[in-house]
Amino acid sequence: MDDALVQRYLRPGTLQLGAPPPLSVYVHLPWCLKKCPYCDFNSHEFKGEFKSVRLSPAEAPQDALPEARYLDALRADLEASLPLVWGRSVHSIFIGGGTPSLFSPEAIARLLSDIRLLLPLLPGCEITMEANPGTFEKDRFRAYRAAGVTRLSIGVQSFDDAKLQALGRVHDSAQARAAVAEAAACFDTFNLDLMYALPGQTAEELAQDLSTALSFAPPHLSLYHLTLEPNTVFANHPPVLPDDDVSADMLDQVVATTAAAGLQRYEVSAYARPGHRCTHNLNYWQFGDYLGLGAGAHGKLSYPHRVVRQVKWREPATYMREALAGKACSNDEEVARKALPFEFMLNTLRLRDGFEEALFQERTGLPPSAISQGLAQAQAKGLLERQMSESGVVWRPTERGFDFLSDLQALFLPPA
């Protein structure tokens, strides 16, 4: 990492941030077996045979994942980033994709070993890894646990074969059930990703999906409304989806069903049993810091007088080449002072518990007056409520605010 870049981040400025927030690490493994038609993530179809390769890049067959080279690039990326986070400890690690479970347990063990060698991890550091039932093999999840993963997040999306086919998933219901059962046996905590408002989905079909998911007693559920994102197959060839009224009823159904099963909705799309909230995602939502490693990975880092966002090279081959040359970062920018209130609110208002007013000043370096007008408007519209706690003022979305979250967040957009 160029020392000049570090000095640029540390130069004087008008913001006065508090102590650095918790630091997380996000690692992006960009390959998947098949690009889903609704997916707008930086994921790339792996055309070769599904196999794990632990050879050198020169020895690896052409149709195999470039595990060794990509891990070398990730380590180089991390080494170059160390001056930016010097002296800070890591609260959580999240290995996302793509489909990280395409990588062998040995590769994940090496990745985590490299991170531990270069960065101090706090005791009990949460290490989450995404997995796809389509890459499930007996004992594979157990091997990831042995490699150091503490929490698995399984992209089930649905247990209905017809819905899985409509979503372009590579797994079927039987594979999904087997993967979840194995995760429950191997991990003390795990997450299931489900989607609702799927093409042609009825309330009865959603109820069956929820019933199946809850039969495994998952400690955490993430439930996402299917949306048509730009530059996806579904955006260009949209399926017939439930209308807004039906979708709203489905959300009510999700909230009621999960609550009855003992899961608390602590974030717009996240439901957890006590003690099983996702530490990594909570850090995002509380405007914490995260170092992004890997192709297309985003990062947010705070300094005494500014907040900086980074992006790594997006295309895997380009990323590997540039990272190995010490230039993994494709661009970085300082978050504009006027944009910080919206960025903070975009995250913290997703939380059922809201945020302490003092946290805004600590994480943005701005005075409370920077959001006072928006808070007053939101309170007048019945979207936010003000409460007192032992540590000060707390702002929480009301039920109406949660239902109209985009409208609530928009009140804090910077002036045009």
C-alpha positions in Angstrom: 0.0 0.0 0.0 1.4 3.4 -1.0 2.3 5.4 2.1 1.0 8.5 0.4 -2.5 7.0 0.4 -2.3 6.3 4.1 -1.2 9.9 4.7 -4.0 11.2 2.5 -6.6 9.3 4.6 -5.0 10.7 7.8 -4.7 14.3 6.7 -6.6 17.0 8.7 -10.3 17.6 7.8 -13.5 19.2 9.1 -15.0 16.0 10.5 -14.3 15.0 14.1 -15.0 11.3 14.4 -14.9 9.4 17.7 -13.0 6.2 18.4 -12.8 3.8 15.4 -15.9 1.6 15.1 -15.7 -2.2 15.2 -13.8 -3.6 12.2 -15.1 -6.5 10.1 -13.5 -8.3 7.2 -15.5 -9.2 4.1 -13.9 -11.7 1.7 -15.5 -12.2 -1.8 -15.2 -15.5 -3.6 -16.8 -14.6 -7.0 -17.5 -17.9 -8.7 -20.8 -19.8 -8.8 -22.0 -22.8 -10.8 -24.7 -20.8 -12.5 -25.7 -17.2 -12.6 -29.2 -16.9 -11.1 -31.6 -14.7 -13.3 -32.4 -12.4 -10.3 -28.8 -11.9 -9.2 -27.0 -8.6 -9.6 -24.0 -9.5 -7.4 -20.5 -9.7 -8.7 -20.6 -13.4 -9.5 -19.2 -15.3 -12.4 -20.3 -18.6 -13.7 -17.6 -21.3 -13.3 -17.7 -23.3 -16.6 -15.4 -26.2 -15.6 -16.0 -29.3 -13.6 -16.8 -28.9 -9.9 -13.6 -30.0 -8.2 -11.2 -28.7 -5.6 -7.7 -27.8 -6.6 -4.8 -27.4 -4.2 -2.1 -27.3 -6.8 0.1 -24.4 -8.0 -1.5 -22.3 -10.7 0.9 -23.9 -13.2 -0.1 -27.4 -12.3 -3.9 -26.8 -12.0 -6.0 -28.2 -14.8 -7.7 -25.6 -17.0 -11.2 -26.5 -16.0 -10.6 -26.1 -12.2 -11.1 -23.2 -10.0 -7.9 -21.1 -9.6 -7.9 -21.6 -5.8 -4.2 -21.2 -5.2 -3.8 -18.1 -7.4 -6.9 -16.5 -5.9 -5.8 -17.2 -2.4 -2.4 -15.7 -3.2 -4.2 -12.6 -4.5 -6.3 -12.3 -1.4 -3.2 -12.5 0.8 -1.5 -9.8 -1.3 -4.6 -7.7 -1.0 -4.6 -8.0 2.7 -0.9 -7.4 3.1 -1.2 -4.2 1.1 -4.2 -3.1 3.2 -2.6 -3.6 6.6 -1.4 0.0 7.0 -5.0 1.2 6.6 -6.2 -0.8 9.6 -3.0 -0.9 11.7 -3.6 -1.6 15.4 -7.2 -2.6 15.0 -8.8 -6.0 15.9 -11.3 -7.9 13.8 -14.8 -8.5 15.3 -16.2 -10.6 12.4 -15.3 -12.2 9.1 -17.8 -12.9 6.3 -16.9 -15.1 3.3 -19.5 -14.3 0.6 -19.9 -14.8 -3.1 -20.7 -16.1 -5.6 -20.7 -19.5 -4.0 -17.8 -19.8 -1.5 -18.6 -23.5 -0.9 -17.1 -24.1 -4.3 -13.8 -23.6 -2.6 -12.4 -26.6 -0.8 -12.3 -26.8 3.0 -8.5 -26.8 2.7 -8.7 -23.5 0.8 -10.9 -21.9 3.4 -8.5 -23.1 6.1 -5.6 -21.4 4.3 -7.6 -18.2 3.9 -8.5 -18.0 7.5 -5.0 -18.9 8.6 -3.6 -16.0 6.4 -6.1 -13.6 8.0 -5.2 -14.8 11.5 -1.5 -14.4 10.8 -1.9 -10.8 9.6 -4.7 -9.4 11.7 -5.6 -9.9 15.4 -9.0 -11.5 15.8 -11.0 -10.8 18.9 -11.9 -13.8 21.1 -15.1 -15.3 19.8 -14.7 -13.6 16.4 -17.7 -14.7 14.3 -16.7 -16.3 11.0 -19.6 -16.7 8.6 -19.4 -18.5 5.2 -22.1 -18.6 2.6 -22.9 -22.1 1.2 -25.1 -23.4 -1.6 -27.0 -26.7 -1.4 -26.0 -27.3 -5.0 -22.3 -27.7 -3.8 -23.2 -29.8 -0.8 -21.3 -33.0 -0.1 -21.4 -35.2 2.9 -18.9 -34.1 5.6 -18.0 -31.0 3.6 -19.8 -28.7 6.1 -18.0 -30.4 9.0 -14.7 -29.8 7.3 -15.5 -26.1 7.0 -16.2 -26.0 10.7 -12.8 -27.7 11.3 -11.2 -25.0 9.1 -12.5 -22.3 11.4 -15.9 -21.3 10.1 -18.2 -20.7 13.1 -21.4 -19.8 11.2 -22.9 -21.1 8.0 -25.4 -19.2 5.8 -27.2 -21.5 3.4 -28.8 -20.0 0.3 -31.9 -22.2 0.2 -34.3 -19.5 -1.2 -37.2 -22.1 -1.4 -37.9 -25.7 -0.6 -40.4 -25.9 -3.5 -38.8 -27.6 -6.6 -41.0 -25.6 -9.0 -40.0 -22.3 -7.4 -36.3 -23.3 -7.3 -36.5 -24.0 -11.0 -38.2 -20.7 -11.7 -35.4 -19.0 -9.8 -32.7 -20.8 -11.8 -31.2 -22.4 -8.7 -28.9 -25.4 -9.3 -30.2 -27.4 -6.3 -33.5 -29.1 -5.6 -35.6 -29.4 -2.4 -34.0 -32.7 -1.4 -30.5 -31.2 -1.6 -31.7 -28.2 0.4 -33.1 -30.3 3.2 -30.0 -32.4 3.3 -27.7 -29.4 3.5 -29.8 -27.7 6.2 -29.9 -30.9 8.3 -26.1 -31.2 8.0 -25.6 -27.6 9.0 -27.8 -28.0 12.0 -25.7 -31.0 13.0 -22.3 -29.3 12.5 -22.8 -25.7 13.6 -24.0 -24.1 16.8 -25.5 -21.3 14.8 -26.4 -21.0 11.2 -28.7 -19.0 8.9 -31.1 -19.9 6.2 -31.7 -17.5 3.3 -35.3 -17.7 1.9 -37.1 -15.5 -0.6 -40.8 -14.7 -0.9 -43.1 -13.1 -3.4 -41.7 -15.6 -5.9 -43.1 -16.1 -9.5 -46.6 -17.5 -9.1 -46.2 -18.0 -5.3 -49.4 -18.3 -3.2 -49.8 -17.7 0.6 -50.2 -21.5 1.0 -46.9 -22.2 -0.8 -45.1 -19.6 1.3 -46.6 -21.1 4.5 -45.2 -24.5 3.4 -41.7 -23.0 2.8 -41.7 -21.4 6.2 -43.0 -24.6 7.9 -40.2 -26.6 6.3 -37.5 -24.1 7.2 -38.7 -23.8 10.8 -38.8 -27.6 11.2 -35.0 -27.4 11.3 -35.2 -24.9 14.2 -32.8 -22.5 12.6 -31.2 -20.0 14.9 -31.4 -17.3 12.2 -33.5 -16.7 9.1 -33.0 -14.1 6.4 -36.2 -13.5 4.4 -36.0 -11.4 1.3 -38.7 -10.1 -1.0 -37.7 -11.0 -4.6 -37.1 -7.8 -6.5 -36.2 -7.2 -10.2 -32.8 -5.6 -10.2 -31.4 -3.8 -13.2 -29.1 -5.7 -15.6 -30.4 -9.1 -14.7 -32.2 -11.7 -16.7 -35.4 -11.1 -14.7 -35.2 -7.4 -15.4 -35.1 -8.0 -19.2 -37.6 -10.9 -19.1 -39.7 -10.3 -16.0 -41.7 -13.1 -14.6 -45.2 -12.7 -13.2 -44.9 -11.8 -9.5 -47.4 -11.3 -6.8 -48.8 -7.8 -6.7 -47.9 -5.2 -4.0 -51.0 -6.0 -1.9 -50.3 -9.8 -2.0 -46.6 -9.2 -1.2 -47.5 -7.0 1.8 -49.8 -9.8 3.1 -46.9 -12.2 2.6 -44.6 -10.1 4.7 -47.3 -10.0 7.4 -47.4 -13.8 7.2 -43.6 -14.0 7.5 -43.5 -11.8 10.6 -46.4 -13.6 12.3 -45.0 -17.1 11.6 -41.5 -16.4 12.6 -42.6 -14.6 15.8 -44.8 -17.6 16.8 -41.7 -19.8 16.3 -39.6 -17.6 18.7 -37.6 -15.7 16.2 -37.3 -11.9 16.7 -37.4 -9.6 13.7 -34.4 -7.4 14.6 -33.7 -6.0 11.1 -36.0 -5.5 8.1 -35.0 -8.9 6.6 -33.5 -10.7 9.5 -35.1 -12.9 12.2 -33.1 -14.5 15.0 -33.4 -16.4 18.3 -31.9 -14.8 21.3 -28.1 -14.8 21.1 -28.0 -15.6 17.4 -28.1 -12.2 15.7 -25.5 -11.9 12.9 -22.6 -9.9 14.4 -21.1 -9.1 11.0 -24.3 -7.7 9.5 -25.1 -5.8 12.7 -21.7 -4.0 12.2 -22.8 -2.9 8.7 -26.2 -1.7 10.0 -24.6 0.2 12.8 -22.3 2.0 10.4 -19.2 0.1 11.5 -16.1 -0.4 9.4 -15.2 -3.3 7.1 -12.2 -4.2 5.0 -13.2 -5.7 1.7 -10.9 -8.3 0.1 -11.5 -10.0 -3.2 -12.8 -9.3 -6.7 -15.3 -6.4 -6.6 -15.3 -6.3 -2.8 -16.4 -3.0 -1.2 -14.9 -1.6 2.0 -15.6 1.3 4.4 -12.9 2.6 6.7 -13.1 5.5 9.2 -10.3 7.9 10.2 -10.2 10.8 12.6 -11.4 13.3 10.0 -13.0 11.3 7.2 -14.9 8.1 6.1 -13.5 6.4 3.0 -15.0 3.8 0.7 -12.9 1.4 -1.4 -13.7 -0.9 -4.3 -11.4 -3.7 -5.5 -11.1 -4.7 -9.2 -14.3 -6.4 -10.2 -13.3 -9.0 -12.9 -11.6 -12.0 -11.2 -8.7 -12.3 -13.6 -8.0 -8.6 -13.4 -8.3 -8.6 -9.7 -5.8 -11.5 -9.3 -3.3 -9.7 -11.7 -3.6 -6.4 -10.0 -3.7 -7.7 -6.4 -0.6 -9.7 -6.9 1.1 -6.6 -8.2 0.1 -4.7 -5.0 -2.8 -2.7 -6.6 -6.0 -4.5 -5.7 -8.0 -1.3 -5.1 -9.6 0.0 -8.3 -10.9 3.2 -6.8 -11.5 4.9 -3.5 -13.4 8.0 -2.4 -14.0 10.0 0.6 -17.7 10.0 1.6 -18.9 13.6 1.1 -19.8 15.5 4.3 -23.4 16.1 3.0 -23.8 12.4 2.2 -22.9 11.0 5.6 -26.4 11.6 7.3 -28.1 9.6 4.6 -25.5 6.8 4.5 -25.8 6.5 8.3 -29.6 6.4 8.2 -29.7 4.0 5.2 -28.1 1.4 7.5 -29.2 2.2 11.1 -32.9 2.6 10.3 -33.0 -1.0 9.1 -32.7 -2.0 12.7 -35.8 -2.6 14.9 -33.9 -1.1 17.9 -32.9 2.0 15.9 -29.8 3.9 17.0 -28.6 6.0 19.9 -28.3 9.7 18.9 -24.7 9.8 20.2 -23.7 7.1 17.8 -24.4 9.4 14.8 -21.8 11.9 16.0 -19.4 9.1 16.9 -19.6 7.4 13.5 -20.0 10.4 11.2 -18.1 13.2 12.9 -21.1 15.5 12.4 -23.1 17.3 15.1 -26.7 16.1 15.9 -28.0 19.3 14.2 -27.1 17.6 10.9 -30.1 15.3 11.2 -32.4 17.3 13.5 -34.7 18.5 10.7 -35.0 14.9 9.2 -35.7 13.5 12.7 -38.4 16.1 13.3 -40.1 15.4 10.0 -39.9 11.6 10.5 -41.4 12.0 14.0 -44.2 14.2 12.7 -45.1 11.7 10.0 -45.2 8.9 12.6 -42.2 7.1 11.1 -39.8 7.5 14.0 -40.2 7.5 17.8 -37.9 9.1 20.3 -37.1 7.2 23.5 -34.8 7.7 26.5 -32.4 5.1 27.6 -29.8 5.0 30.4 -27.2 6.2 27.8 -29.2 8.9 26.1 -31.7 9.5 23.3 -32.7 6.5 21.1 -34.5 6.8 17.8 -36.5 3.8 16.6 -38.6 3.2 13.5 -42.3 2.8 14.3 -44.3 0.0 12.8 -45.3 2.5 10.1 -41.7 3.5 9.6 -40.6 -0.1 9.2 -43.4 -0.6 6.6 -42.4 2.5 4.7 -38.6 2.3 5.3 -37.6 3.8 1.9 -39.8 6.9 2.6 -38.2 7.2 6.1 -34.7 6.9 4.7 -35.4 9.4 1.9 -36.0 12.2 4.5 -32.2 12.2 5.1 -31.1 12.5 1.4 -28.6 15.3 0.8 -30.0 18.4 -0.9 -29.7 18.3 -4.6 
